[in-house]
Amino acid sequence: QVQLEESGGGLVQAGGSLRLSCVTSGRTNDVFAMAWFRQAPGKEREFVATLKSDGTTIYTDSVKGRFTISRDNTKNTVLLQMNSLKPEDTAVYYCNGLDTTLNALGAWGQGTLVTVSS
């Protein structure tokens, strides 16, 4: 199984930036893509961004042009740079590894809370 630990959340004003980190360990060789998800209060968890093993990135429409997913292979870390944050970005952010059928490989962790004030 893949183990994941998210960090980097916090409170920021609208228009500000945050960088989230996700350290991965365990069976990372099974990972086809790394992805970030988020869950806002009272809503279901939703996809935010993914970075495939070939370098391809995909973003949900609401974050295109503002968020960037990347990885630091030397540290087994996946990053999510979030710029021009909006109050509607407020959520708990989770990362996970995906297999070739885009199923999550790891157990969902506690995530990291991002709060954007208006």
Secondary structure, 3 states (H helix, E strand, C coil): CEEEEEECCEEEECCCCEEEEEEEEECHHHCCEEEEEEECCCCCCEEEEEEECCCCEEECHHHCCCEEEEEEHHHCEEEEEECCCCHHHCEEEEEEEECCCCCECECCCCCEEEEEEC
